[in-house]
Amino acid sequence: MARTGIAVGTDKGHQTTERTPRHKPSSRKGQPTKRTVFVRSLIREVVGFAPYEKRVMELLKNSKDKRARKLAKRRLGTLRRAKRKIEDLSNVIAESRRQAAH
């Protein structure tokens, strides 16, 4: 908001030009880099899925979503992590179905 130069009101204070702060490296924290994404995909390709992940995928295929979420929550600790894992595994199942269709 632009200051008005008046001592009272919502925009009170000395008139100044607004500066745009430069982007800090800390604002990128947590975003995966291209290299990290590549390495994780390579590891997934070589190693495959953990036994609990295979079980969760089997439950999802049999449309037992709630049971799959419960199992993932038990293994991962929080519901948020479990939901993210379920989403990832659902995408893997969908991708494998697309591959089978072609």
Backbone as CSV, one residue per row, in Angstrom:
resi,resn,N_x,N_y,N_z,CA_x,CA_y,CA_z,C_x,C_y,C_z
1,MET,0.840,-1.180,0.000,0.000,0.000,0.000,0.885,1.243,0.000
2,ALA,0.437,2.253,-0.674,1.189,3.500,-0.749,0.877,4.350,0.482
3,ARG,1.911,4.893,1.057,1.717,5.785,2.206,1.219,7.125,1.712
4,THR,0.436,7.805,2.552,-0.172,9.059,2.131,0.615,10.288,2.578
5,GLY,1.466,10.116,3.563,2.177,11.266,4.105,1.402,11.952,5.205
6,ILE,0.233,11.418,5.536,-0.601,11.976,6.608,-0.356,11.147,7.872
7,ALA,-0.446,11.802,9.026,-0.087,11.154,10.282,-1.156,10.204,10.816
8,VAL,-2.366,10.229,10.233,-3.438,9.364,10.731,-4.034,8.558,9.584
9,GLY,-4.732,7.493,9.917,-5.407,6.685,8.905,-4.694,5.362,8.664
10,THR,-5.263,4.577,7.764,-4.700,3.240,7.520,-3.354,3.294,6.808
11,ASP,-3.156,4.286,5.914,-1.895,4.405,5.174,-1.016,5.525,5.724
12,LYS,-1.058,5.702,7.043,-0.320,6.832,7.637,1.187,6.615,7.525
13,GLY,1.915,7.699,7.550,3.363,7.610,7.565,4.011,8.312,6.397
14,HIS,5.336,8.367,6.448,6.146,9.039,5.437,6.016,8.321,4.096
15,GLN,5.915,9.083,3.001,5.789,8.484,1.677,7.108,7.854,1.264
16,THR,7.037,6.593,0.871,8.239,5.869,0.447,7.922,5.075,-0.816
17,THR,8.969,4.713,-1.544,8.780,3.838,-2.703,8.940,2.397,-2.222
18,GLU,8.053,1.530,-2.678,8.073,0.153,-2.231,9.195,-0.607,-2.924
19,ARG,9.940,-1.368,-2.158,11.047,-2.160,-2.700,10.585,-3.606,-2.890
20,THR,11.116,-4.243,-3.936,10.828,-5.667,-4.124,11.997,-6.458,-3.556
21,PRO,11.767,-7.266,-2.521,12.873,-8.012,-1.928,13.350,-9.118,-2.874
22,ARG,14.647,-9.392,-2.846,15.166,-10.436,-3.725,14.815,-11.797,-3.143
23,HIS,14.778,-12.802,-4.003,14.397,-14.137,-3.571,15.518,-14.776,-2.772
24,LYS,15.163,-15.285,-1.619,16.151,-15.941,-0.768,16.205,-17.430,-1.107
25,PRO,17.354,-18.031,-0.968,17.440,-19.480,-1.209,16.562,-20.282,-0.248
26,SER,16.289,-19.725,0.937,15.501,-20.448,1.930,14.054,-20.642,1.489
27,SER,13.587,-19.809,0.539,12.214,-19.952,0.074,12.057,-21.193,-0.804
28,ARG,13.162,-21.750,-1.291,13.131,-22.946,-2.122,13.225,-24.227,-1.296
29,LYS,13.371,-24.100,-0.001,13.588,-25.261,0.859,12.440,-26.257,0.733
30,GLY,12.776,-27.509,0.560,11.770,-28.548,0.487,11.351,-28.911,-0.922
31,GLN,11.651,-28.064,-1.915,11.294,-28.385,-3.292,12.348,-29.322,-3.873
32,PRO,11.919,-30.449,-4.445,12.912,-31.400,-4.970,13.592,-30.859,-6.227
33,THR,14.879,-31.108,-6.325,15.633,-30.700,-7.503,15.453,-31.747,-8.595
34,LYS,15.884,-31.408,-9.815,15.772,-32.347,-10.926,16.570,-33.610,-10.636
35,ARG,17.742,-33.419,-10.069,18.617,-34.554,-9.754,17.962,-35.480,-8.729
36,THR,17.392,-34.905,-7.672,16.752,-35.694,-6.622,15.592,-36.505,-7.180
37,VAL,14.773,-35.864,-8.028,13.636,-36.549,-8.638,14.122,-37.719,-9.487
38,PHE,15.189,-37.484,-10.255,15.740,-38.533,-11.114,16.265,-39.698,-10.286
39,VAL,17.025,-39.389,-9.234,17.617,-40.436,-8.397,16.527,-41.261,-7.720
40,ARG,15.484,-40.598,-7.210,14.400,-41.326,-6.552,13.663,-42.238,-7.528
41,SER,13.442,-41.738,-8.762,12.756,-42.569,-9.748,13.617,-43.773,-10.133
42,LEU,14.926,-43.571,-10.221,15.846,-44.658,-10.550,15.849,-45.717,-9.445
43,ILE,15.887,-45.266,-8.204,15.869,-46.191,-7.064,14.556,-46.969,-7.047
44,ARG,13.442,-46.283,-7.297,12.134,-46.946,-7.318,12.103,-48.029,-8.396
45,GLU,12.722,-47.711,-9.555,12.760,-48.648,-10.670,13.581,-49.889,-10.330
46,VAL,14.704,-49.686,-9.645,15.615,-50.793,-9.338,15.094,-51.615,-8.158
47,VAL,14.695,-50.943,-7.093,14.367,-51.615,-5.840,12.919,-52.103,-5.818
48,GLY,12.010,-51.331,-6.412,10.604,-51.713,-6.390,9.895,-51.141,-5.177
49,PHE,8.835,-51.810,-4.757,8.013,-51.315,-3.655,8.276,-52.111,-2.394
50,ALA,8.061,-51.451,-1.250,8.167,-52.117,0.046,6.970,-53.060,0.192
51,PRO,7.104,-54.091,1.043,5.995,-55.037,1.215,4.683,-54.376,1.625
52,TYR,4.752,-53.387,2.517,3.503,-52.728,2.937,2.884,-51.950,1.777
53,GLU,3.744,-51.401,0.889,3.227,-50.663,-0.267,2.529,-51.607,-1.238
54,LYS,3.083,-52.813,-1.401,2.439,-53.807,-2.260,1.070,-54.180,-1.699
55,ARG,1.012,-54.321,-0.378,-0.246,-54.673,0.264,-1.279,-53.553,0.108
56,VAL,-0.810,-52.316,0.276,-1.697,-51.162,0.111,-2.234,-51.107,-1.323
57,MET,-1.360,-51.360,-2.301,-1.804,-51.339,-3.699,-2.834,-52.437,-3.957
58,GLU,-2.635,-53.598,-3.350,-3.593,-54.694,-3.502,-4.955,-54.304,-2.919
59,LEU,-4.930,-53.641,-1.753,-6.172,-53.172,-1.133,-6.865,-52.130,-2.006
60,LEU,-6.074,-51.241,-2.599,-6.653,-50.209,-3.469,-7.284,-50.835,-4.711
61,LYS,-6.632,-51.875,-5.255,-7.178,-52.550,-6.433,-8.520,-53.198,-6.111
62,ASN,-8.645,-53.689,-4.881,-9.889,-54.346,-4.462,-10.878,-53.354,-3.865
63,SER,-10.662,-52.071,-4.101,-11.502,-50.960,-3.638,-11.772,-51.001,-2.138
64,LYS,-10.730,-51.285,-1.370,-10.796,-51.207,0.087,-9.955,-49.994,0.513
65,ASP,-10.448,-48.804,0.141,-9.686,-47.574,0.331,-9.449,-47.268,1.803
66,LYS,-10.484,-47.457,2.610,-10.366,-47.107,4.024,-9.341,-48.007,4.719
67,ARG,-9.386,-49.292,4.434,-8.428,-50.236,5.018,-7.014,-49.898,4.568
68,ALA,-6.857,-49.523,3.298,-5.546,-49.156,2.764,-5.013,-47.923,3.478
69,ARG,-5.913,-46.937,3.720,-5.496,-45.715,4.410,-5.084,-46.021,5.843
70,LYS,-5.826,-46.905,6.495,-5.500,-47.285,7.874,-4.137,-47.961,7.947
71,LEU,-3.887,-48.873,7.009,-2.603,-49.575,6.980,-1.461,-48.593,6.751
72,ALA,-1.642,-47.692,5.793,-0.605,-46.704,5.495,-0.366,-45.791,6.697
73,LYS,-1.433,-45.440,7.390,-1.304,-44.575,8.569,-0.518,-45.279,9.661
74,ARG,-0.782,-46.576,9.864,-0.047,-47.345,10.865,1.444,-47.386,10.537
75,ARG,1.747,-47.558,9.254,3.146,-47.709,8.839,3.908,-46.382,8.805
76,LEU,3.200,-45.299,8.423,3.883,-44.026,8.193,3.763,-43.039,9.345
77,GLY,2.810,-43.256,10.255,2.747,-42.420,11.447,1.674,-41.359,11.451
78,THR,1.450,-40.679,10.314,0.440,-39.624,10.310,-0.506,-39.821,9.132
79,LEU,-1.711,-39.290,9.277,-2.715,-39.427,8.224,-2.323,-38.644,6.979
80,ARG,-1.673,-37.505,7.169,-1.245,-36.695,6.024,-0.241,-37.465,5.158
81,ARG,0.742,-38.101,5.800,1.718,-38.909,5.060,1.035,-40.085,4.375
82,ALA,0.076,-40.687,5.095,-0.645,-41.835,4.548,-1.431,-41.431,3.307
83,LYS,-2.101,-40.285,3.359,-2.887,-39.816,2.217,-1.991,-39.564,1.008
84,ARG,-0.825,-38.963,1.258,0.106,-38.691,0.158,0.599,-39.992,-0.466
85,LYS,0.899,-40.973,0.386,1.374,-42.270,-0.093,0.289,-42.975,-0.901
86,ILE,-0.959,-42.924,-0.404,-2.095,-43.536,-1.109,-2.255,-42.894,-2.488
87,GLU,-2.121,-41.566,-2.531,-2.237,-40.833,-3.802,-1.152,-41.300,-4.777
88,ASP,0.094,-41.413,-4.293,1.200,-41.857,-5.146,0.960,-43.263,-5.676
89,LEU,0.544,-44.161,-4.780,0.334,-45.551,-5.184,-0.862,-45.675,-6.136
90,SER,-1.887,-44.840,-5.933,-3.030,-44.833,-6.854,-2.584,-44.405,-8.248
91,ASN,-1.678,-43.419,-8.299,-1.137,-42.975,-9.588,-0.334,-44.081,-10.256
92,VAL,0.412,-44.857,-9.459,1.197,-45.973,-9.999,0.263,-47.025,-10.598
93,ILE,-0.831,-47.323,-9.874,-1.806,-48.303,-10.367,-2.430,-47.817,-11.669
94,ALA,-2.817,-46.544,-11.700,-3.427,-45.974,-12.906,-2.455,-46.023,-14.080
95,GLU,-1.193,-45.726,-13.821,-0.168,-45.746,-14.870,0.023,-47.160,-15.403
96,SER,0.035,-48.150,-14.497,0.206,-49.537,-14.934,-0.996,-49.991,-15.765
97,ARG,-2.199,-49.505,-15.413,-3.404,-49.840,-16.200,-3.317,-49.221,-17.599
98,ARG,-2.791,-47.978,-17.650,-2.629,-47.323,-18.944,-1.625,-48.082,-19.807
99,GLN,-0.541,-48.566,-19.177,0.475,-49.329,-19.912,-0.122,-50.641,-20.426
100,ALA,-0.980,-51.272,-19.610,-1.591,-52.534,-20.016,-2.580,-52.329,-21.170
101,ALA,-3.217,-51.161,-21.212,-4.197,-50.872,-22.255,-3.526,-50.687,-23.610
102,HIS,-2.303,-50.208,-23.617,-1.605,-49.964,-24.899,-0.871,-51.163,-25.388
